[in-house]
Amino acid sequence: MKKVFAILFAAAALAACNQNDANTTAATEPMSEVNAIADTASYTAIQWIDSTYQDLGKVKKGQVVEISWRFKNAGDKPLVIQSVRPGCGCTVAEKPEAPLAPGEEGVIKGKFDSNSQSEGEHRKAISVDANTTGTPYHQLNFRVEVVK
């Protein structure tokens, strides 16, 4: 019985030590993306290299079209793209996962799937949240005409 108690005590002590190490590591890691957006002292500037509006022209129904928007961290703090949210299910978007250093360039990529879209003109948007001065909210827009 004493051996079982000693083993349980040792396991509990080891678990407590590991828990303290995890808390110490979390406290010394860089600021999370969510904190960067909430902390206005971490705000930086974004420069859109490509226009935030793009006209994709005509695409055949069923075609998947790729689109990208290039940008640059024009500030003096790391630029964090917290999220990119397409306005509808026909569009998907990808954001850079790592913060961008001052002067560094990045790309937000999107894909438009015309398969489930009706023929005619469509205007779509992707919302971007970032730790940027002025406003942390940006909107990327594109126009496409679906044809037979």
Long-range contacts (C-beta under 8 A, 24 or more apart in sequence): 30-99, 33-80, 33-82, 33-99, 34-82, 36-78, 36-80, 36-82, 36-99, 36-131, 37-80, 37-82, 37-129, 37-130, 37-131, 37-136, 39-131, 42-77, 42-78, 42-80, 42-131, 43-75, 43-77, 43-131, 43-132, 43-133, 43-136, 44-73, 44-74, 44-75, 44-76, 44-77, 44-78, 44-79, 44-102, 44-131, 44-132, 44-133, 45-73, 45-74, 45-75, 45-132, 45-133, 46-71, 46-72, 46-73, 46-74, 46-75, 46-79, 46-130, 46-132, 46-138, 47-71, 47-72, 47-73, 47-74, 49-105, 52-138, 52-139, 52-140, 52-141, 53-140, 53-141, 53-142, 53-143, 54-141, 54-142, 54-143, 55-142, 55-143, 55-144, 56-112, 56-142, 56-143, 56-144, 57-144, 57-145, 58-144, 58-145, 58-146, 58-147, 59-112, 59-114, 59-144, 59-145, 59-146, 59-147, 60-114, 60-146, 60-147, 60-148, 61-114, 61-115, 61-117, 61-119, 61-146, 61-147, 61-148, 62-114, 62-115, 63-114, 63-115, 64-111, 64-112, 64-113, 64-114, 64-115, 65-111, 65-112, 65-114, 65-144, 66-109, 66-110, 66-111, 67-109, 67-110, 67-111, 67-112, 67-142, 68-107, 68-108, 68-109, 68-110, 69-107, 69-108, 69-110, 69-140, 70-105, 70-106, 70-107, 71-105, 71-106, 71-107, 71-108, 72-103, 72-104, 72-105, 72-106, 73-100, 73-101, 73-102, 73-103, 73-104, 73-105, 73-106, 74-102, 75-102, 75-132, 75-133, 76-102, 77-102, 77-131, 78-102, 79-104, 79-106, 79-130, 79-131, 79-132, 80-130, 80-131, 81-106, 81-108, 81-128, 81-129, 81-130, 82-129, 82-130, 82-131, 82-136, 83-127, 83-128, 83-129, 84-108, 84-126, 84-127, 84-128, 84-129, 85-126, 85-127, 85-129, 86-110, 86-124, 86-125, 86-126, 87-124, 87-125, 87-126, 87-127, 88-124, 89-116, 90-114, 90-115, 90-116, 90-117, 90-124, 91-124, 91-126, 93-126, 95-128, 108-140, 110-140, 110-142, 112-142, 112-144, 114-144, 114-146, 117-146, 118-146, 119-146, 119-147, 119-148, 120-145, 120-146, 121-145, 122-146
